[in-house]
Amino acid sequence: MLIHPWDAPHDDCEWQRWLAVHDFGQLAVNGLPGEPPHVQPLHFVHDPDRGEVLAHLARPNPLWPALLADPVVTLSVVDDYVYVPGPWQAPPGTPSEHGTPTSFYAAVQLRCTAHVVDDPAEKAELLNRQVGHFQPEGGSAEAAVGEAPYGRLLPGIRGLRLEVTGVRAKFKYANHRTEEVQNRVAAELSARGGPRDAAAREQLMRRRRA
């Protein structure tokens, strides 16, 4: 992922705050020799204090042999993306049709070393942490080894602890454009009102204020 200086996060807090509310991504695992990479969509919990990501997958998932052969993986998360028509970005004093179309998006890529969790008690603890994140209002029984309702299901999954070893983050929202162009793009996003337009506009304005 190319990251120009103007698209880089201002500090670690910026990408961490964004990732805290974007907890669904794609886990990329190198394939075995002669195979393509595996790309697995999944919910996850990022714990910046421990420098780890928690997730789990079904035991029959075909990526396990590849992950065990090479535990270096990438977790990719992308959101707040929109298409920006060329005329919106035309430099001041130039014909609108000379503007360059582009994409706006936020992206975080976590490079990780994967650790597979097969111990039943550790899997139960991992699952309970995930449920606590996604379902803070409660309403579900805790997972416990040998106890209903989830104890009998534990053998059917494998847990993942992804040790974060590197981070690449990008917020591509016209930070290198003039204020006039940024204002035009913000106004056009408001007028269009399509999916993610409001989120993209907020990113543009937030980055400009920072």
C-alpha positions in Angstrom: 0.0 0.0 0.0 1.5 3.3 -1.1 1.3 6.0 1.6 2.1 9.5 0.6 3.2 11.8 3.5 -0.1 13.7 3.3 -2.1 10.5 3.7 -0.2 9.1 6.7 -1.8 9.1 10.1 -0.8 12.1 12.3 0.0 9.7 15.2 -0.8 6.2 16.4 -3.8 7.4 18.3 -5.5 8.4 15.0 -5.4 4.9 13.4 -6.1 3.2 16.8 -9.3 5.3 17.3 -10.4 4.5 13.8 -9.7 0.7 14.2 -11.6 0.7 17.6 -14.9 1.1 15.7 -13.9 -0.9 12.6 -13.6 -4.5 13.8 -14.3 -6.5 10.6 -11.6 -7.1 8.1 -9.8 -9.6 5.9 -7.0 -11.9 7.1 -4.4 -12.6 4.4 -2.4 -15.8 4.8 0.3 -16.9 2.4 -0.7 -20.0 0.4 1.3 -23.2 0.4 3.7 -23.6 -2.5 1.7 -23.5 -5.8 -1.4 -22.2 -4.1 -2.8 -18.6 -4.1 -3.0 -16.7 -0.8 -6.0 -17.3 1.5 -8.2 -14.2 2.3 -10.6 -14.7 5.2 -13.2 -12.2 6.2 -13.7 -12.1 9.9 -14.7 -10.1 13.0 -11.8 -9.4 15.4 -10.9 -7.6 18.6 -7.9 -5.3 18.6 -6.2 -4.9 21.9 -3.6 -2.1 21.5 -2.4 -2.4 25.1 -1.4 -6.0 24.6 -0.4 -5.5 21.0 -2.6 -8.3 19.8 -5.7 -9.2 17.8 -8.2 -11.9 18.9 -10.3 -13.9 16.4 -11.5 -17.5 15.8 -12.4 -19.6 12.9 -14.0 -23.0 12.3 -11.7 -26.0 12.5 -12.5 -27.1 8.9 -11.4 -23.8 7.5 -8.9 -24.6 4.6 -6.4 -21.9 5.6 -5.1 -23.7 8.7 -2.3 -25.7 6.9 -1.0 -22.6 5.2 -1.1 -20.5 8.4 0.7 -23.2 10.4 3.4 -23.4 7.6 3.8 -19.6 7.6 2.4 -17.7 10.6 3.3 -14.2 9.2 -0.1 -12.7 8.2 -1.7 -9.4 7.4 -5.0 -8.2 8.7 -6.5 -5.6 6.4 -9.3 -3.2 7.2 -10.8 -0.7 4.8 -13.8 1.6 5.2 -15.2 5.2 4.8 -14.5 4.8 1.0 -16.1 6.7 -1.8 -15.5 7.5 -5.4 -14.7 11.1 -6.1 -15.6 12.3 -9.7 -12.9 14.2 -11.5 -14.7 17.6 -11.8 -14.9 17.8 -8.0 -11.1 17.9 -7.8 -10.3 20.3 -10.7 -7.7 22.8 -9.6 -8.9 26.4 -9.3 -8.8 28.2 -12.7 -8.9 25.1 -14.8 -11.8 23.4 -16.7 -13.8 21.1 -14.5 -13.3 18.3 -17.0 -9.6 18.4 -16.3 -10.0 17.3 -12.7 -8.6 13.9 -11.7 -11.0 11.2 -10.4 -9.9 9.4 -7.3 -10.9 7.2 -4.4 -11.1 8.4 -0.8 -10.6 5.7 1.9 -9.2 4.8 5.3 -7.1 1.7 5.6 -5.2 0.0 8.4 -3.0 -3.1 7.7 -1.7 -5.0 10.7 1.3 -7.3 10.1 1.1 -10.0 12.6 2.5 -13.3 13.8 -0.3 -15.8 14.2 -0.5 -18.0 17.3 -3.2 -20.8 17.1 -5.1 -21.4 20.3 -6.3 -25.0 20.7 -6.4 -25.3 24.5 -10.1 -25.5 25.5 -9.9 -23.1 28.4 -7.9 -20.5 26.4 -10.4 -20.8 23.6 -13.3 -20.1 26.0 -11.5 -17.1 27.5 -10.8 -15.8 24.0 -14.4 -16.2 22.9 -15.7 -14.5 26.0 -13.4 -11.5 25.3 -14.8 -11.3 21.8 -18.4 -11.5 22.9 -17.7 -8.9 25.6 -16.5 -6.5 22.9 -19.3 -7.1 20.3 -22.1 -7.7 22.8 -21.4 -5.5 25.8 -25.1 -5.5 26.7 -24.8 -9.2 27.6 -27.6 -11.6 26.9 -25.5 -14.7 26.1 -24.1 -17.4 28.4 -20.3 -17.4 28.9 -18.3 -20.1 27.2 -16.9 -22.6 29.6 -15.2 -26.0 29.1 -17.6 -28.8 29.6 -20.6 -26.6 30.4 -23.7 -25.9 28.4 -24.5 -24.3 26.0 -21.1 -23.7 24.3 -18.8 -26.2 25.9 -19.6 -28.9 23.4 -18.9 -26.4 20.5 -15.4 -25.6 21.5 -13.7 -28.5 19.6 -15.3 -27.1 16.4 -13.2 -23.9 16.4 -9.6 -22.8 16.7 -8.7 -19.5 18.3 -6.2 -17.0 16.9 -4.0 -14.6 18.8 -2.4 -12.3 16.3 0.8 -10.6 17.7 1.0 -7.2 16.0 4.5 -6.7 14.6 3.9 -3.7 12.3 1.3 -1.3 11.2 0.6 0.6 8.0 -2.2 3.1 8.0 -3.6 5.5 5.5 -6.2 8.2 5.4 -6.6 9.3 1.8 -8.8 12.5 1.9 -7.3 15.2 -0.3 -5.0 16.6 2.3 -2.6 17.8 -0.4 -5.3 19.7 -2.2 -6.0 23.4 -1.8 -8.6 24.6 0.7 -10.9 25.6 -2.2 -10.9 22.1 -3.7 -11.4 20.5 -0.3 -14.4 22.7 0.3 -15.8 21.9 -3.1 -15.4 18.1 -2.5 -17.0 18.4 1.0 -20.0 20.3 -0.5 -20.4 17.7 -3.3 -20.2 14.8 -0.8 -23.0 16.5 1.3 -25.1 17.1 -1.8 -24.7 13.5 -3.2 -25.5 11.9 0.1 -24.6 8.4 -1.0 -23.4 5.5 1.1 -20.4 6.5 3.1 -20.4 10.0 1.7 -21.0 11.5 5.2 -18.3 9.4 6.7 -15.8 10.4 4.0 -16.7 14.1 4.4 -16.1 13.8 8.2 -12.7 12.3 7.6 -11.8 15.1 5.1 -12.9 17.8 7.6 -11.3 16.1 10.6 -8.0 15.6 8.9 -8.0 19.3 7.8 -8.7 20.5 11.3 -5.9 18.4 12.8 
